Amino acid sequence: MNWRKATQTICTNNHKPLGMELIPIKKELTENEAFTGDPSCQEIGDMTVDYYKKIGFVPPWIGYFAKQNGHFVGSAAFKGPPVNGVVEIAYSTFEPYRNRESEQQFVKNW
């Protein structure tokens, strides 16, 4: 992964690989109205905000929800800023979208 390119792309706030949009998970739960009403996002949103309290909130090295065709299909996050030029990511595809094309697109574009 070219993390500089990934950072520049995410920072433009219009990263839509193959129709997929990344929605940043912000520092405070009250700032995350874009997904708080979606039950599939609640637990991951809560855990991500708690994780920020441990490692810090350093955009663009944060968590994101992936939205495709108007539906949240999963989440992905940097586990922190680069260390020695390397980033580590974590991702999850929501159950209804596992083993489908959207999951492959999600991983491929991260």
C-alpha positions as CSV (number, residue, x, y, z in Angstrom):
1,M,0.0,0.0,0.0
2,N,1.3,3.4,-0.9
3,W,0.2,5.2,2.3
4,R,1.0,8.6,1.0
5,K,-1.3,8.1,-1.9
6,A,-4.0,6.6,0.3
7,T,-3.8,9.6,2.7
8,Q,-4.0,12.1,-0.1
9,T,-7.0,10.3,-1.5
10,I,-8.8,10.0,1.8
11,C,-8.1,13.6,2.7
12,T,-9.8,14.9,-0.5
13,N,-13.1,13.7,1.2
14,N,-14.4,12.3,-2.1
15,H,-12.9,8.8,-2.1
16,K,-15.4,6.6,-3.9
17,P,-13.7,3.5,-5.2
18,L,-16.1,1.7,-7.5
19,G,-19.1,3.5,-6.0
20,M,-18.0,3.1,-2.5
21,E,-17.9,6.1,-0.2
22,L,-15.8,6.3,3.0
23,I,-17.5,8.1,5.9
24,P,-15.0,9.2,8.6
25,I,-15.7,8.2,12.2
26,K,-15.2,11.4,14.1
27,K,-13.7,11.9,17.5
28,E,-16.9,12.2,19.5
29,L,-20.1,10.2,19.2
30,T,-22.2,13.4,19.0
31,E,-20.3,14.3,15.8
32,N,-21.2,11.1,14.0
33,E,-24.8,11.7,12.9
34,A,-24.0,10.3,9.5
35,F,-24.2,6.7,10.8
36,T,-25.5,6.8,14.4
37,G,-29.0,5.9,13.3
38,D,-27.9,2.7,11.6
39,P,-27.9,-0.3,13.9
40,S,-25.1,-2.0,12.0
41,C,-22.7,0.8,12.7
42,Q,-23.5,1.4,16.4
43,E,-21.1,-1.0,18.1
44,I,-18.2,-0.3,15.8
45,G,-18.7,3.4,16.1
46,D,-18.7,3.2,19.9
47,M,-15.6,1.0,19.9
48,T,-13.7,3.3,17.5
49,V,-14.4,6.4,19.5
50,D,-13.2,4.5,22.6
51,Y,-10.1,3.5,20.7
52,Y,-9.3,7.1,19.8
53,K,-9.1,7.8,23.6
54,K,-6.3,5.3,23.8
55,I,-4.3,6.1,20.7
56,G,-5.4,9.6,19.8
57,F,-7.4,11.0,17.0
58,V,-5.0,11.8,14.1
59,P,-6.8,12.2,10.8
60,P,-6.6,10.7,8.3
61,W,-5.3,7.8,10.3
62,I,-8.8,7.1,11.8
63,G,-11.7,4.7,11.2
64,Y,-14.2,4.9,8.4
65,F,-17.5,3.3,7.4
66,A,-17.9,2.2,3.9
67,K,-21.2,3.0,2.1
68,Q,-22.2,1.6,-1.2
69,N,-25.5,2.3,-3.1
70,G,-26.8,4.1,0.0
71,H,-26.1,1.2,2.4
72,F,-23.4,0.8,5.0
73,V,-21.5,-2.3,4.0
74,G,-18.6,-2.3,6.4
75,S,-15.8,-0.5,8.2
76,A,-12.1,0.0,8.0
77,A,-9.5,1.8,10.1
78,F,-5.9,2.6,10.3
79,K,-4.6,1.2,13.6
80,G,-2.7,4.4,14.0
81,P,-0.3,6.7,12.0
82,P,2.5,5.1,10.0
83,V,5.5,3.6,12.0
84,N,8.7,3.3,9.9
85,G,6.7,4.0,6.8
86,V,4.2,1.1,7.4
87,V,0.5,1.3,8.3
88,E,-1.7,-1.4,9.7
89,I,-5.3,-1.6,8.9
90,A,-8.3,-3.5,10.2
91,Y,-11.5,-4.0,8.3
92,S,-14.8,-5.7,8.6
93,T,-17.7,-6.3,6.1
94,F,-21.2,-6.4,7.6
95,E,-22.9,-9.8,7.5
96,P,-25.3,-9.2,4.6
97,Y,-22.3,-8.1,2.3
98,R,-19.8,-10.8,3.1
99,N,-18.5,-13.0,0.3
100,R,-19.8,-10.6,-2.2
101,E,-18.3,-8.3,-4.7
102,S,-18.6,-5.3,-2.3
103,E,-16.3,-7.1,0.1
104,Q,-13.7,-7.7,-2.6
105,Q,-13.9,-4.1,-3.7
106,F,-13.6,-2.8,-0.1
107,V,-10.4,-4.8,0.5
108,K,-8.9,-4.1,-2.9
109,N,-9.3,-0.3,-2.6
110,W,-7.8,-0.1,0.8
